[in-house]
Amino acid sequence: MYEIVAIATGVLIGLLVQGIAATWVRVTAMALGSVIVGAAVSFISGELRESWAYIIFDVSQVLIAAVLTVVCVSIWRQRPAR
């Protein structure tokens, strides 16, 4: 269940950073948001009680979803209008 939350917030982060013009600010915001949300998801789900390694998985889920969203939106914006 919490994996859906991690992926959905990653998509949301990817959509929100589209409005940032500077690339380095966009990358920093995406990375920082992914770490914060991934750590929060790990804490809320109770996975941190078992092992700190779960943070790596949750942060990577959020980050991968955010990066894929940015790539898909960029491709969608560049396609020619009909």
C-alpha positions, 0 to 999 in steps of 0.5 A: 500500500505504501509503495503506491503512496511513494510512487504517487508522490514521486509523480506529483514531485515530477509534475511540480518541478516542471515549472522550475526554469533552472535545471540545477534547481529542478534537479535539487528540488527533485532530489530533496523532495524524494529524500524527504518523502521517501523517508516519511513513507518509510517512517509512516509504514513502520519499515524503519523499525525493521531496518534503515535499508528500507529508506533506500528503496522508498527514496529510490521509488520516489526518485524514479517516479519523479524522473520518469514523470519529468521525462514523459512530460518533456517528451509529450511537450515536444511532440508536434501539435496536430 
